[in-house]
Amino acid sequence: MKSSTQRERAREVLAKEAGYIRKPHGDRLRVALAFPNTYWVGMSNLGFQTVYRLFNAHEDVVCERVFLPPKQELAELLASGARLVTLESRNCLVLADEPAWATWLRETRAFLEQPSGAGTPFEELSPRECDLALLISEGLDNAQIAARLAISEKTVRNHVTRIFAKLGVETRAQAIVLAHRMRFGRTVEP
């Protein structure tokens, strides 16, 4: 299976889909939202659909989706060396052995670096709220955060409400984008 076949399949899928979002990349933050299963399984996941819409609700973010092909085609795809493509732009994902990988890695690390935090809304958060904000910025939902921190989901909801108020955001996507803009989080080690 060739990448051109993947592109054609992506085109066919989008021709049947209502409500997908296509934006020019320009200077926007580009996000590839990958689901570790087929399109049909991924699109039946309300959380996946919600994250896709929330990211794309921001003018300065373009979020595209990536899915695995059916199992019988996946082995052929891997054997042929073809690559997965995003549905919306049908661009291939960059692989670690390609020249563009070093640029991507450098840009990603720069994007994720942690500054001192001075002068950001995050310095208003308590240490516990910072823990939760970091987990939110990693894309965890309330149940995952509750399990990770060994607290109840209700406690997580209460913390999230206070965090959003302090950050001046209304959604998880807004909090994630703000966290990345302010470079809140852990420094990525080489």
LINQUIHU-V763943 format. One record per backbone hydrogen bond with DSSP energy under -0.5 kcal/mol. CO is the residue of the C=O (numbers start at 1). NH is the residue of the N-H. E is the energy in kcal/mol with one decimal. If there is no record, write none. Layout:
[[CO,NH,E] [CO,NH,E]]
This chain:
[[2,6,-1.7] [3,7,-2.5] [4,8,-2.1] [5,9,-2.4] [6,10,-2.4] [7,11,-2.3] [8,12,-2.2] [9,13,-2.6] [10,14,-2.4] [11,15,-1.7] [12,16,-0.9] [13,16,-0.9] [13,17,-0.8] [25,28,-2.6] [29,31,-0.5] [29,62,-2.9] [31,33,-0.7] [31,64,-2.9] [32,34,-0.9] [33,66,-2.1] [35,37,-1.6] [35,68,-0.6] [37,68,-2.5] [38,42,-2.8] [39,43,-3.1] [40,44,-0.5] [41,44,-0.7] [42,45,-1.5] [44,46,-0.8] [45,49,-2.0] [46,50,-2.5] [47,51,-2.5] [48,52,-2.2] [49,53,-2.2] [50,54,-2.9] [51,55,-2.6] [52,56,-2.0] [53,57,-1.0] [55,58,-1.5] [58,61,-1.5] [60,29,-2.8] [62,31,-2.6] [64,33,-3.5] [65,87,-2.6] [66,35,-2.7] [70,73,-1.3] [70,74,-1.8] [71,75,-1.3] [72,76,-0.6] [73,77,-2.5] [74,78,-2.7] [75,79,-2.5] [76,80,-2.1] [77,81,-0.9] [77,82,-1.1] [84,93,-2.0] [86,90,-0.8] [91,86,-2.2] [95,98,-1.7] [98,101,-1.5] [98,102,-0.5] [99,102,-0.7] [99,103,-0.7] [100,104,-2.7] [101,105,-3.2] [102,106,-2.5] [103,107,-2.7] [104,108,-2.6] [105,109,-2.7] [106,110,-2.3] [107,111,-2.2] [108,112,-1.9] [109,113,-1.1] [113,115,-0.6] [117,120,-1.5] [120,123,-1.5] [121,124,-1.4] [122,125,-1.4] [126,130,-2.5] [127,131,-1.9] [128,132,-2.0] [129,133,-3.0] [130,134,-2.4] [131,135,-1.8] [132,136,-2.7] [133,137,-2.5] [134,138,-1.0] [135,140,-2.1] [136,139,-2.0] [141,145,-2.6] [142,146,-2.8] [143,147,-2.2] [144,148,-2.5] [145,149,-2.6] [146,150,-1.0] [146,151,-1.9] [152,156,-2.0] [153,157,-2.9] [154,158,-2.3] [155,159,-2.5] [156,160,-3.1] [157,161,-2.3] [158,162,-1.9] [159,163,-3.0] [160,164,-2.9] [161,165,-2.0] [162,166,-2.5] [163,167,-2.5] [164,168,-1.4] [164,169,-2.2] [171,175,-2.0] [172,176,-2.9] [173,177,-2.7] [174,178,-2.6] [175,179,-2.6] [176,180,-2.3] [177,181,-2.7] [178,182,-2.7] [179,184,-3.3] [180,183,-0.6] [183,115,-0.9] [187,189,-0.5]]
